[in-house]
Amino acid sequence: MHFHISVVDLACRLPDGGSLFESLTFAFDMVRTGLVGPNGIGKTTLLDVLAGRRVPSAGRVTRAGRIAYLPQAVALEPAASVAAALGVADELAAHARIERGEGTAADVERLDGRWDLPERVARALGRMGVGAVAPARPLGSLSDGEVTRVRLAGLLLDEPEFLLLDEPTNHLDRGARAAVHELVGTWRKGLIVVSHDRRLLARVDRIVEMGPLGLKEYGGDFEFYRRQRRVEREAAAQALAGAEQRLAQAKAAAQRTRERQERRQSTAGRKTFKRSLPPIVAREWGRNAENTAARLKGRHEDKIEQLAADVETARRNLPAEHTITIDLEHSRVPARKRIVELTGVSYRYPGAPHAVWPVPLSFEILGPERVSLAGPNGSGKSTLIDLIAGRKTPSAGEVKLGAARVALLDQKVSVLDPDTTVLDNVRRVAPRRPEHEVRILLGRFLFVHDAVLKPAAVLSGGERLRAGLACLLGAEQAPELLIADEPTNNLDLASLEALIGALRAFRGALLVVSHDATFLDDIRIDRDIALP
């Protein structure tokens, strides 16, 4: 049997009459596909439709094969068991009663012949690296990474032909990410994964880009996709330059023709005056000259109009540039300046039996160092950030800040006031900058024209991050220490590249929490501080 998921003329419209996508026609076969595209383009909605969780507004979906879907956000009760998260709590209970000799006909029917279910559960959990987790254990006792691995194990139980994964590595520590990478890398059936995790996308067979014009296939992994996009951009830029050159040449030719015709009409007028031609002849000459001029003018105008349309088409075909350009030399700090110094720092939450870290923390950050704060989920990274940023006071030890200005880019981008526009948010932190300078600054963070007037509350994840960076780095006094807490979560690839460009340009000290190893390499981290 040929397993596949196919869509024909698929459309999804919003309640307000707008649409996420229209007339999608595409086929997903038994290959591993990375689905990429800007935030808000409809990737998650498409997965919901493919999985049968959402009915499209128009079009047809054909599914041949079993599908298992890992949505991005699922509310799970902490008191629920691992078996419940796997979707087999009732079946395992029935199996246990049958083994004790207490089973009923209903238990046999519920088990539906799956007598090896406990062994299959153990294999699935083991494959995801959580084989030691008992099915009866409550989810609330697991880390976020362990819960995600359990959910992935649940997908494997029915041996599906297709896995659909929506941002499966978001909020995961490096160990959990590695387990997801291993699953994708070893999967030999159909898979569609929405992700900005470039190490995960390096393990797929092809990239499919979702854009305003639909779905476009690139027959290789993420690096192949990047190269092809670069080639396309260069070709599109050349096409635009050629179209603009042809338009300029046509305008120049029209101007020369117009000037030549005016000279001819002027010469003809003088000859008519000198020859004293009869008025009827003179008028005929004049009409002929005007008709000729009008005909030439119309011909040139038609050509210019067509070439102007070609320029506009070439401009639309040019992929958007997502590079933040801003001079941050003024953020530079002296090489040996002590920016952060921790001595014997410990913290214990009220009512907790133990401190967050088994051993008090002592370290320092000097000058423009780029430091990654590493450790598994639950190791206290956010607590340490709060201590350095002054939002918490240590239970023991001392935190000294040599940086006069500390900026925090947290996951919620709380530096933004959601009730005001992007423009007003920056003006709040840079009140002495003239408005035209603020607009120029925002343009460098990819907010142009009316985009600066958007309320912060309606921004996408990538836009929120860029607006937050503009506030933090565009303030009248740039920070000496910038702390970024999981800044890549929920970003599309274009916004991720913009973030990388901005952090590379920053010249102060940088403290970053991220489980994305590729991102840390891209922003040129100097060293890790590992939490126990």
C-alpha positions as a printed Julia matrix, in Angstrom:
532×3 Matrix{Float64}:
   0.0     0.0     0.0
   1.22    3.49   -0.84
   1.06    5.54    2.36
   0.64    9.28    1.89
  -1.15   12.44    3.02
  -2.43   14.56    0.13
  -4.26   17.88    0.0
  -6.06   19.38   -2.98
  -7.21   23.04   -3.16
  -6.99   23.26    0.63
  -8.1    26.53    2.27
  -8.45   27.71    5.85
 -10.33   30.94    6.49
 -10.56   32.92    9.7
 -13.8    34.04   11.4
 -13.12   37.66   10.39
 -13.14   36.7     6.71
  -9.37   36.63    6.26
  -7.5    33.49    5.29
  -4.41   31.7     6.51
  -3.92   29.86    3.22
  -5.77   29.23   -0.03
  -5.66   26.57   -2.75
  -2.89   24.41   -1.27
  -2.22   21.3    -3.34
   0.59   19.06   -2.13
   1.52   15.47   -1.24
   3.48   14.22    1.75
   4.97   10.79    1.13
   7.04    8.44    3.28
   9.93   10.86    3.73
  10.98   13.12    6.57
   9.8    16.67    5.85
  10.73   19.86    7.68
   7.94   22.45    7.36
   9.25   26.02    7.72
   7.88   29.51    7.17
   7.25   32.8     8.98
   5.22   32.94   12.19
   1.52   33.33   11.55
   1.6    31.82    8.05
  -0.5    28.8     9.16
   1.94   25.92    9.76
   0.26   24.74   12.97
  -3.18   25.05   11.39
  -2.01   22.95    8.45
  -0.77   20.22   10.81
  -4.13   20.29   12.62
  -5.9    19.81    9.29
  -3.55   17.02    8.18
  -4.08   15.22   11.5
  -7.87   15.54   11.21
  -8.18   17.78   14.28
  -9.5    20.7    12.22
 -11.89   20.81    9.28
 -10.63   22.96    6.37
 -12.8    25.73    4.93
 -12.43   24.22    1.47
 -10.54   21.48   -0.33
  -9.89   17.8     0.26
  -7.47   15.83    2.46
  -6.63   12.19    1.68
  -4.93   10.11    4.36
  -3.52    6.66    3.65
  -1.82    5.35    6.78
  -1.99    5.82   10.53
  -1.09    9.28   11.79
   0.28   10.22   15.22
   0.36   13.93   16.13
   2.32   15.83   18.78
   0.7    19.29   19.09
   2.76   22.15   20.4
   0.63   22.94   23.46
  -1.37   20.35   25.4
  -2.77   20.86   28.89
  -1.84   17.87   31.04
  -2.94   17.42   34.64
   0.08   17.09   36.97
  -1.78   14.39   38.91
  -2.37   12.33   35.77
  -0.21    9.25   35.31
   2.39    8.55   32.67
   0.08    5.81   31.42
  -2.67    8.43   30.91
  -0.28   10.62   28.92
   0.56    7.56   26.81
  -3.16    7.04   26.25
  -3.17    3.49   27.62
  -4.12    3.87   31.31
  -7.35    1.88   30.98
  -5.72   -0.81   28.83
  -2.82   -1.31   31.28
  -5.27   -1.51   34.2
  -7.32   -4.12   32.3
  -4.13   -6.09   31.54
  -3.16   -6.06   35.22
  -6.6    -7.31   36.32
  -6.49  -10.11   33.74
  -3.03  -11.19   34.93
  -4.31  -11.29   38.55
  -7.21  -13.44   37.46
  -9.71  -10.66   38.14
 -10.39   -9.72   34.53
 -13.84   -9.41   32.98
 -15.12   -9.77   29.43
 -15.05   -5.98   29.21
 -11.35   -6.0    30.15
 -10.57   -8.51   27.39
 -12.51   -6.38   24.89
 -10.74   -3.23   26.06
  -7.33   -4.83   25.64
  -8.32   -5.81   22.07
  -5.68   -8.52   21.72
  -2.75   -6.32   22.75
  -1.39   -8.81   25.28
   2.14   -7.45   24.85
   1.12   -3.87   25.73
   3.35   -3.57   28.86
   6.37   -4.67   26.79
   5.46   -2.22   23.99
   5.13    0.61   26.54
   8.54   -0.26   27.99
  10.13   -0.31   24.51
   8.59    3.05   23.54
   9.68    4.72   26.79
  13.14    3.21   26.45
  13.47    4.45   22.88
  12.81    7.99   24.12
  15.34    7.68   26.96
  12.81    7.52   29.82
  12.73    3.76   30.29
  13.12    4.14   34.07
   9.85    6.1    34.35
   7.07    3.85   35.66
   3.66    4.08   33.92
   1.98    4.77   37.29
   4.18    7.77   38.06
   2.4    11.18   38.14
   3.35   13.64   35.4
   3.87   16.39   37.97
   6.97   14.58   39.21
   8.63   14.78   35.78
  10.56   17.61   34.14
   9.19   19.31   31.02
  11.71   17.39   28.94
  10.63   14.06   30.44
   6.96   14.87   29.81
   7.71   15.62   26.15
   9.6    12.35   25.82
   6.65   10.5    27.36
   4.27   12.15   24.88
   6.56   11.14   22.01
   6.69    7.57   23.33
   2.88    7.55   23.24
   3.0     8.33   19.53
   5.14    5.26   18.87
   2.86    2.71   20.54
   0.57    2.21   17.56
   3.48    2.13   15.08
   2.14    4.93   12.86
   3.08    5.47    9.23
   3.26    9.25    9.8
   4.53   11.36   12.68
   3.37   14.99   12.8
   5.43   17.09   15.24
   4.83   20.77   16.04
   7.94   22.45   17.55
   8.87   19.29   19.5
  12.11   20.73   20.98
  10.7    23.98   22.38
  11.53   24.49   26.08
  13.58   21.29   26.21
  17.0    20.91   27.77
  19.87   19.5    25.72
  19.32   15.91   26.8
  15.65   15.96   25.8
  16.5    17.71   22.54
  19.04   15.03   21.76
  16.36   12.36   22.23
  14.05   14.14   19.76
  16.93   14.56   17.3
  17.66   10.83   17.57
  14.01    9.92   16.96
  13.82   12.08   13.82
  17.23   10.93   12.59
  16.34    7.24   12.86
  12.71    7.47   11.69
  12.22    5.57    8.44
   8.57    6.33    7.71
   6.66    9.51    6.96
   7.28   12.56    9.13
   6.3    16.23    9.03
   7.94   18.46   11.62
   7.43   22.18   12.18
  10.57   23.51   13.84
  13.14   26.28   13.97
  15.68   23.87   15.53
  18.33   23.74   12.83
  20.04   20.64   14.21
  16.74   18.81   14.0
  16.09   20.15   10.48
  19.53   18.83    9.48
  18.1    15.32    9.95
  15.17   15.55    7.52
  15.1    14.51    3.86
  13.57   17.68    2.49
  12.43   21.15    3.51
   9.02   22.49    2.49
   8.62   26.23    2.85
   5.14   27.65    3.53
   4.68   31.18    2.23
   1.98   33.54    0.92
   2.0    31.71   -2.43
   1.65   28.22   -0.96
   4.08   25.35   -0.35
   7.44   25.09   -2.08
   9.65   22.02   -1.88
  13.43   22.05   -1.46
  14.86   18.56   -1.96
  17.37   18.43    0.85
  18.08   19.18    4.51
  18.24   22.61    6.12
  21.73   23.46    4.88
  20.7    22.64    1.31
  17.6    24.82    1.81
  19.75   27.74    3.01
  22.05   27.46    0.01
  19.14   27.31   -2.39
  17.46   30.3    -0.76
  20.73   32.23   -1.09
  20.93   31.33   -4.78
  17.29   32.36   -5.25
  17.85   35.67   -3.52
  20.89   36.44   -5.67
  18.96   35.54   -8.83
  15.97   37.59   -7.7
  18.24   40.55   -6.91
  19.8    40.3   -10.38
  16.35   40.1   -11.96
  15.27   43.19  -10.05
  18.43   45.09  -11.03
  17.91   44.11  -14.68
  14.25   45.18  -14.61
  15.16   48.51  -13.01
  17.89   49.05  -15.63
  15.47   48.34  -18.5
  12.93   50.73  -16.99
  15.55   53.47  -16.65
  16.65   52.91  -20.26
  13.05   53.09  -21.48
  12.46   56.34  -19.59
  15.67   57.8   -21.03
  14.65   56.7   -24.56
  11.23   58.29  -24.1
  12.85   61.53  -22.96
  15.19   61.55  -25.98
  12.3    60.88  -28.36
  10.25   63.64  -26.76
  13.11   66.14  -27.07
  13.79   65.09  -30.69
  10.14   65.49  -31.61
   9.98   68.91  -29.97
  13.01   70.0   -32.0
  11.4    68.72  -35.21
   8.16   70.55  -34.46
  10.08   73.72  -33.74
  12.05   73.39  -37.02
   8.88   72.63  -38.96
   7.23   75.72  -37.53
  10.09   77.94  -38.56
  10.09   76.45  -42.1
   6.36   77.0   -42.39
   6.77   80.62  -41.36
   9.62   81.21  -43.83
   7.82   79.56  -46.76
   4.57   81.39  -46.04
   2.61   78.17  -46.68
  -1.18   78.4   -46.94
  -2.9    78.01  -43.55
  -4.65   74.75  -44.55
  -1.27   73.15  -45.41
   0.33   74.51  -42.25
  -2.49   73.09  -40.14
  -2.14   69.7   -41.82
   1.6    69.65  -41.12
   0.89   70.57  -37.51
  -1.71   67.83  -37.09
   0.63   65.25  -38.57
   3.4    66.29  -36.22
   1.07   66.15  -33.21
  -0.25   62.73  -34.24
   3.28   61.44  -34.64
   4.26   62.83  -31.23
   1.14   61.34  -29.6
   1.76   57.95  -31.22
   5.38   57.88  -30.07
   4.41   59.08  -26.61
   1.75   56.37  -26.29
   4.16   53.7   -27.46
   6.78   54.77  -24.91
   4.21   55.08  -22.13
   2.93   51.56  -22.78
   6.47   50.21  -22.68
   7.31   52.11  -19.5
   4.1    50.91  -17.85
   4.91   47.29  -18.7
   8.51   47.62  -17.49
   7.32   49.29  -14.26
   5.03   46.29  -13.7
   8.03   44.0   -14.34
  10.01   45.89  -11.69
   7.18   45.54   -9.17
   6.9    41.81   -9.88
  10.67   41.37   -9.5
  10.54   43.31   -6.22
   7.77   41.04   -4.88
   9.77   37.97   -5.88
  12.8    39.18   -3.92
  12.89   37.26   -0.61
  12.67   39.52    2.41
  15.95   40.48    4.04
  15.88   39.67    7.76
  19.16   41.19    8.87
  19.17   43.7    11.7
  21.67   46.46   10.99
  22.59   48.62   13.97
  25.84   50.12   15.21
  26.37   48.97   18.8
  29.95   50.16   19.27
  28.68   52.37   22.11
  27.8    49.2    24.05
  31.46   48.16   24.29
  32.82   47.57   27.83
  36.48   47.45   28.97
  38.12   44.05   28.61
  38.96   43.54   32.3
  35.96   45.21   33.88
  34.31   42.92   36.44
  30.71   42.83   35.23
  29.31   40.11   37.54
  30.81   38.5    40.64
  29.09   35.79   42.68
  30.62   34.57   45.94
  29.09   31.6    47.78
  25.6    32.36   46.5
  22.74   30.14   47.54
  18.96   30.49   47.33
  16.14   28.58   49.01
  12.51   29.17   48.17
  10.21   29.78   51.18
   9.06   26.45   52.6
  11.5    24.42   50.47
  13.53   21.81   52.41
  16.71   22.44   50.43
  18.51   25.19   48.54
  18.19   25.29   44.75
  21.83   24.25   44.26
  23.57   21.58   46.35
  26.76   23.65   46.29
  26.86   27.47   46.6
  27.78   29.25   43.36
  30.89   31.33   42.83
  31.96   32.78   39.45
  32.63   36.03   37.65
  32.06   37.54   34.21
  34.74   39.9    32.93
  34.45   42.53   30.19
  32.59   41.65   26.99
  32.47   37.93   27.72
  29.77   35.83   26.07
  28.64   33.24   28.57
  26.11   30.43   28.29
  24.29   29.38   31.45
  23.96   25.61   31.04
  22.06   22.93   32.9
  19.03   20.66   32.58
  15.5    21.91   33.12
  14.95   22.49   36.84
  18.6    23.25   37.6
  17.84   26.83   38.68
  18.86   28.88   35.64
  15.89   31.24   35.89
  16.49   31.64   39.63
  20.1    32.61   38.98
  19.03   35.14   36.36
  16.63   36.71   38.88
  19.46   36.97   41.4
  21.81   38.67   38.92
  19.06   40.99   37.66
  18.18   41.99   41.24
  14.69   40.48   41.2
  15.6    38.08   44.01
  17.92   38.35   47.04
  20.27   35.44   47.8
  19.66   33.39   50.94
  23.42   33.28   51.42
  26.48   34.75   49.73
  26.82   37.93   47.71
  26.06   39.1    44.16
  28.13   42.08   42.99
  27.34   43.91   39.77
  29.99   45.99   38.09
  27.6    46.82   35.26
  25.71   50.05   35.75
  23.11   49.06   33.16
  21.63   45.57   33.01
  18.99   44.58   30.42
  16.88   41.41   30.58
  15.33   39.87   27.49
  13.04   37.27   29.03
  10.78   34.78   27.28
   7.73   37.06   27.63
   9.68   40.14   26.41
   8.27   41.95   29.45
  10.19   45.13   28.55
   7.3    45.87   26.15
   4.13   47.64   27.26
   1.4    45.7    25.4
  -0.99   48.65   25.47
   1.23   50.99   23.45
   2.71   50.93   19.95
   6.16   49.76   18.97
   7.12   53.4    18.38
   5.91   54.54   21.81
   7.66   51.64   23.53
  11.02   52.79   22.18
  10.24   56.45   22.88
   9.57   55.46   26.5
  13.15   54.17   26.92
  14.7    56.86   24.71
  12.61   59.97   25.48
  15.21   62.45   24.22
  15.53   60.92   20.76
  13.63   62.82   18.03
  10.85   60.78   16.43
  12.64   60.55   13.08
  15.68   59.01   14.83
  13.44   56.48   16.62
  11.86   55.55   13.27
  15.32   55.1    11.71
  16.31   52.9    14.67
  13.17   50.8    14.31
  13.8    50.47   10.59
  17.11   48.83   11.43
  15.13   46.35   13.54
  12.93   45.67   10.47
   9.97   47.86   11.5
   9.24   50.2     8.6
   6.44   52.6     7.67
   3.19   51.84    9.54
   4.64   48.76   11.24
   5.97   51.06   13.98
   2.36   51.95   14.85
   1.35   48.36   15.65
   0.29   47.82   19.28
   2.75   45.52   21.04
  -0.15   43.25   22.05
  -0.75   42.11   18.44
   2.87   41.38   17.51
   3.97   37.88   16.54
   6.66   36.13   18.56
   9.41   37.26   16.18
   8.11   40.84   16.06
   7.91   40.98   19.87
  11.51   39.87   20.14
  12.72   42.47   17.61
  10.7    45.21   19.33
  12.13   44.17   22.71
  15.67   44.25   21.32
  15.02   47.71   19.91
  13.96   48.89   23.37
  16.91   47.3    25.14
  19.67   48.08   22.64
  18.24   51.35   21.34
  17.93   53.01   24.73
  19.81   56.27   25.21
  22.37   54.33   27.22
  23.04   50.84   25.92
  23.28   48.05   28.53
  26.67   46.84   29.67
  25.19   43.43   30.48
  22.47   41.8    28.39
  20.76   38.7    29.81
  18.72   36.62   27.36
  16.53   33.82   28.73
  15.62   31.23   26.05
  15.29   33.95   23.4
  14.81   31.52   20.48
  11.62   29.84   21.69
   8.66   30.34   19.32
  10.73   32.17   16.7
  10.56   31.43   13.01
  13.84   30.99   11.14
  13.85   34.53    9.75
  13.41   36.06   13.22
  16.09   33.73   14.56
  18.57   35.01   11.97
  17.65   38.6    12.89
  18.28   37.83   16.58
  21.67   36.28   15.79
  22.69   39.37   13.83
  21.72   41.72   16.66
  23.53   39.71   19.36
  26.66   39.44   17.24
  26.72   43.25   16.98
  26.36   43.72   20.75
  29.68   44.71   22.37
  28.78   44.39   26.05
  28.74   41.31   28.29
  26.22   38.67   27.26
  24.68   36.0    29.49
  22.43   33.57   27.62
  20.22   30.68   28.63
  19.51   28.45   25.64
  19.38   24.76   24.87
  19.95   25.46   21.16
  23.62   24.55   20.65
  23.66   25.84   17.06
  22.35   29.22   18.2
  25.04   29.43   20.89
  27.7    28.68   18.28
  26.24   31.35   15.97
  26.41   34.1    18.61
  29.99   33.08   19.45
  29.7    32.04   23.09
  33.07   32.11   24.86
  32.35   29.67   27.7
  29.66   27.76   29.61
  28.77   28.06   33.27
  27.26   24.68   34.15
  24.79   24.48   37.03
  24.79   21.29   39.12
